[in-house]
Amino acid sequence: MRLSEDKVRRIAERIVDEMQERGLLAYPRKEPAARSARVKAVYDVIIADLQIEEEIDREVDR
């Protein structure tokens, strides 16, 4: 499944928001810049994982 960068960003935003709403994470800083940094961190993890999967898929295709 191919995911656009926008889709991954929306997923990252949802993960951060859902975890905060459920009380799974407590953030000392509530300002928008802090939320953006958390979303970016989740986004980076997802993108890195997708890149690894893409490399594996290319290896398998060879």
Buried (B, 14 or more C-beta within 10 A) or exposed (E): EEEEEEEBBBBBBEBBEEBBEEEEEEEEEEEEEEBEEBBEEBBEEBBEEBEEEEEEEEEEEE
